[in-house]
């Protein structure tokens, strides 16, 4: 497997929007910069705890976040990875989910050879307290089986996996 690309068919485009209960997923892009910045910076400790890893290690700046969102949009356009912004029915930005090839967040190992994609997500502290972390996980599982099946078998790399 190419560590820089997901195993999707040539020309495949990630579907959007995706809907599950009161949550809607759209492809993350630079227009989301202000909402994403506020969401990440308000929930850094929770994101590190639930998603695992060291990101975000420090408060993000608008410039750095814009660069990240432009990179995510370019990756989605090129099929290298996919990132989605999550909003609730009130339009509140509540988090993100990512579909990465192994080697970006999670190092590929022989043990992971039965999986095709590293799937992970985070929500804001407010969304977490409302139960949206678990709701989003169940939505992701359904989307991966149906709308995102072309991406392959997900390995859920979050440190906190709901039951």
C-alpha positions in Angstrom: 0.0 0.0 0.0 1.3 3.5 -0.9 1.8 5.3 2.4 0.7 8.5 0.9 -2.6 7.4 -0.7 -5.7 5.6 0.3 -6.6 2.5 -1.7 -9.6 4.2 -3.5 -10.6 3.6 -7.1 -9.1 6.1 -9.6 -11.3 9.2 -9.8 -13.3 8.4 -6.7 -14.5 11.4 -4.8 -15.5 11.4 -1.1 -19.2 11.8 -0.7 -20.6 14.8 1.2 -22.7 15.7 3.0 -23.1 12.6 5.2 -25.9 12.6 7.7 -26.3 10.6 10.9 -29.0 11.5 13.5 -28.4 15.2 14.3 -24.8 15.3 12.8 -23.8 16.3 9.3 -20.3 15.8 7.8 -18.9 17.9 5.0 -15.5 17.9 3.4 -13.2 20.1 5.6 -11.9 23.2 3.7 -10.3 26.6 4.3 -13.8 28.2 4.7 -14.0 26.3 8.0 -10.9 28.0 9.4 -12.5 30.2 12.1 -14.9 27.5 13.4 -12.2 24.8 13.3 -9.7 27.0 15.1 -12.1 27.9 17.9 -13.2 24.2 18.3 -9.6 22.9 18.4 -8.3 25.5 20.8 -11.2 25.1 23.2 -10.8 21.4 23.4 -7.1 20.6 23.1 -6.8 18.3 26.2 -9.9 16.4 25.3 -8.8 15.9 21.7 -5.4 14.5 22.8 -7.1 12.3 25.4 -9.8 10.8 23.1 -8.0 10.8 19.8 -4.6 9.9 21.1 -1.3 11.5 20.1 0.2 14.8 20.8 -1.9 17.0 18.5 -2.7 19.7 19.2 0.3 20.2 21.4 -0.2 24.0 21.7 -2.8 26.5 20.8 -3.2 26.8 17.0 -2.8 30.1 15.2 -5.1 31.1 12.4 -2.2 31.1 10.0 -1.2 27.5 10.9 -4.8 26.3 10.9 -5.5 27.8 7.5 -2.4 26.0 6.2 -3.6 22.7 7.7 -7.1 23.1 6.2 -5.7 23.9 2.8 -3.6 20.8 3.0 -6.6 18.7 4.0 -8.6 20.1 1.0 -5.7 19.3 -1.4 -5.4 15.8 0.0 -9.1 15.2 -0.5 -9.0 16.5 -4.0 -6.0 14.2 -4.8 -7.4 11.2 -2.9 -4.5 11.1 -0.4 -6.7 11.4 2.7 -10.1 12.8 3.7 -11.1 15.1 6.5 -14.6 16.1 7.3 -16.0 18.9 9.4 -18.9 17.9 11.7 -21.8 20.2 12.5 -25.1 19.5 14.4 -28.5 20.5 13.2 -28.2 23.9 14.8 -25.1 24.5 12.6 -22.6 24.3 15.5 -19.2 23.1 14.5 -18.7 20.1 16.8 -15.6 18.3 15.5 -13.8 16.4 12.7 -13.1 13.0 11.4 -10.2 11.9 9.3 -9.4 9.0 7.0 -5.7 8.6 6.6 -3.4 6.1 5.0 -1.2 4.4 7.6 2.0 6.3 8.2 0.3 9.7 8.8 -1.1 9.4 12.3 -0.5 5.7 12.9 2.6 3.8 11.9 1.8 0.8 9.7 2.6 -2.6 11.3 2.1 -6.2 10.2 -0.7 -6.4 12.8 -2.6 -3.7 10.9 -2.3 -5.4 7.5 -5.9 -6.5 7.5 -7.0 -2.8 7.5 -7.0 -0.3 4.7 -7.4 3.1 6.5 -6.7 4.8 9.8 -10.1 6.3 10.9 -10.1 8.8 13.7 -12.2 11.7 15.1 -12.6 14.3 17.7 -15.3 16.5 19.1 -15.4 19.7 21.2 -15.7 19.5 25.0 -19.3 20.8 24.7 -20.2 18.1 22.1 -18.5 15.5 24.2 -20.6 16.4 27.2 -23.7 16.0 25.1 -22.7 12.5 24.0 -21.7 13.4 20.4 -18.3 11.6 20.6 -20.2 8.3 20.8 -22.9 9.4 18.3 -20.2 10.4 15.8 -18.4 7.1 16.2 -21.6 5.1 15.4 -22.2 7.4 12.4 -18.7 6.9 11.2 -19.1 3.1 11.4 -22.3 3.3 9.2 -20.7 5.7 6.7 -17.6 3.5 6.4 -19.9 0.5 5.6 -22.0 2.4 3.0 -21.0 5.8 1.6 -17.3 5.4 2.3 -16.9 1.7 1.6 -14.5 2.4 -1.3 -11.9 3.6 1.2 -11.7 0.1 2.7 -11.6 -1.5 6.1 -11.2 1.0 8.9 -8.9 0.7 11.9 -10.2 3.0 14.6 -7.1 4.6 16.0 -8.6 6.8 18.7 -7.4 6.2 22.3 -11.0 6.2 23.5 -13.3 3.9 21.5 -17.0 3.8 22.6 -18.7 0.5 23.0 
